[in-house]
């Protein structure tokens, strides 16, 4: 069976992509493609694992957990700040907030300083739910990170911070 006849998995796809991009498209930045494909894959795999093993069994989605987590740690905050801290759009925060308010997990009040904006806070039930979910997620985080040494974990964080903080060197589209 030739390479072209074998079904591709993620890593053989990367090798296949290298060959095609270089030979058929004249690409000169295959390593950059590999870095970003791998980063995106790692993020998706971990996020899916957290959602499937931790959040869905507790009746939450990954997005719902993120909004509750930020609100839990930052305390009452404006919807706009919640969107910034979660990396979600304001519309997504607004839609999730409606669902969480209906479920009795979040309160939404008009901001007394700016009547146009809303302040979000967790109810006691919301705090209990997010702290339970976080404890379970933190154990899962440890399992994922523990395949790396502490030094490797610190290097990975340093490299990811470098990618994120240097994005101002080119025209990045998207949320902060």
N, C-alpha and C positions, 0 to 999 in steps of 0.2 A: 504494500500500500504506500503510495507516494504521500509527501507532505500535503499536497493539494486535496487528496482523497480523505485524509483523517479529519474527523470533526475537531473543530477548534475549541480549546478551553481558553481562559483569559490569557495565560502566559504564552501559549503557542500563538494566540492572536497577536500579541505584542511583537513576537518575532516575525510573524507573517506581515504585519503592518510595516515593520522596519524595512523588509525586503521590497514590498510594493511601493512604499512612499519614496524610497531611494531610487529604485530602478524605473518606475513608471511615471512618477510625478516630480522627480528631481529634487525632492525635499532635502534640505541641508540641516534640519533641526529635529532629527528623529529622537534624540535623547530628551529634548524638551517635551515632545509628544508623549514619550514613555513616562516621564516624571508626572505629567499632569493626568494622563490616563490612570496611572497607578494611584495617585493621590485621590482622584475622584472615586475609583473603585474601592479603595480602603475606607473612605468616608461613607460610601453607600453601604458596604458590607457591615460596618460597625453600627451605623444608624439603623439598618434593618434588624440586626440582632437585638439591639436595645428595644426597639419597638415591639418585636415579636416575643421576646423572652421576658421583658419587664413591663412595658407600658400597656399593650393590648390586654394582657390578662387582668390588668387593674382598671380597664375601661377607658384608657387614655390613648391618644395618638402621640407620636413624637412631637408634633407641633404644639399640641395641648400641654404636654409636659414642659417643653421649653418655655412657654408663656407663663405657666404656673411657677416654674423654677426661678425665673427672673423676678417675678413679682414677689415670691417668697423671700428671696435673698435681698432684693433692692428695697423691699417695703413698698408702701403705696407709691405708685408712680403714674405719670401721664401715659396715655395710650401711645403717644408719639415716642416717648422714651422706651416703652416696652418694645415697640417695633424696631427701634435702633439696636437695642440690646439683644434681641432674639434673632435679628437679621431677617425678619419677616416684613412684609408690606403692612402699611396701616390698615388696609382693607382686610388682610388675613387676621390681624390682631382683633379688629372689630368683630369679624365673624366668629372667631374662637371665643371672644369675650361673651358674646350673646349666648353661646352654648354653655359656657361655664357658669354664667349668671343663672340660667335656667336650671342647671344641675345643682345650684346651691353651693358652688365651689369658689365663686368669685363675686365680689361686689364692684359695681361700676357707679360712680357718683360724678356729678358735674363738679369740675374743679372750681373751688370758690374764688381763686385768683383770676382764672380765665374761663369764663362761662362757655366758651366754644370747645374746650377740651374736657376729657373725662379722666378721672383718677381711678386706677384699678387697685384693688387689694383682694387678698384671699380671705375667705371666711375661715372659721375654725375647721370646718370639714375639709376645705381646700388645703389648709396647712397640713392637716393630718395625712391627706391623700398624697400630696407632693413629697412630704418627708418620708413616707413609706416607700414611694416609688424611687426616691433618690437613694435610700439605703440599698435597695435591690440593685439599682443601676450602678452605684459605686462599687459593689462587689463584682459586678460584671466588668466595669472599667478596670478594676484591679486584675481580673483574669486576663483581659486583653493586653494590658500594659505589661503584665508580669512576664511575657515572653521576651521582653527586652530587659537588659540590665538597667539599673538606675542611671548609669552614665549614658546609655543609649537613649533612654527616655528623655533625659535632659537635652541631648544633642538633637533629637527629633523635634522637641518643643522649640529649641533655638532656631532650627532650620525653617520650621513652619512660621514662626514669628518673623523671620527674615523675609520669607515670601510675602506675607501679609503686609508688613510695614513698608516694603519697597514697591508696592503696587502704584504708588504715586509717580513713579518714574515713567509710566506709560498710561494711556487713557483707559482706565478701568471703568467698565459699566457695571452697575448693580448697586446693591445696598452695602452699607459699611459693614 
